[in-house]
């Protein structure tokens, strides 16, 4: 499945300097609005948003996060994943969604959270809020991140005699979990221009150019764990970001 447009608009608070100075946590971005237009909305479609939380205080914070439901289509789910999660791919239990394990965050340190939205094949608008607290200060919300998403489906244009548009299929990775290499399957007529491998801290680990062919994309020497795979076409447009689990001995 091919995503045509995904616009991310951070909304700045009215007094950003005051907010940063008065709170022990800085959340970037704190308010996000996304307009997503997809070519073919299948049930496996996911959208991933990253949020970085930084400790502005002079003490260590035992950081916790809670996902709070907001109005949205009944089929939609929002899930938050942090750097200590080991699920594949982003399979998070109900308890983990709302009461994630804490992260020890020292002064000046940051943690990246990935908010995964699954519309389950349903268009519409929805939102969620991630509340960040300190395990040592129960009931006190230190900062929040709110995400609003609108998903619409691109109107299909019938093929003409001049231009025949291939039927979209889902971009996928295989095998998953992977041991030493992985492959990317793209829609017919779409050429892969670049594949980027990023860890769950947001750091790019590998970058591959062009099609993998029969050799695949080599990840043999990467540590075991969960990685984000960003796939771009030969025009530089991002097609999709998918999760890949790397294990030395497979599943």
Buried (B, 14 or more C-beta within 10 A) or exposed (E): BBBEEBEEEEEEEEEEEEBBEEBBBBBEBBBBBBBBBBBBBEEEBBBBBBBBBBBBBEEBBEBBBBBBBEEBEEEBBBBBBBBEBEBBBBEBEEEBBBEBEBBEBEEEBEBBBBBBBBBBBBBBBBBBBBBBBBEEEEEEBBBBBBBBBBBBBBEEEEEEEEEEEEEBBBBBBEBBBBBEBBBBEBBEEBEBBBBBBBBBEEEEBBEBEEBBEEEBBBBEEBEEBBBBBBBBBEEEBEBBBBBBBBEEEEE
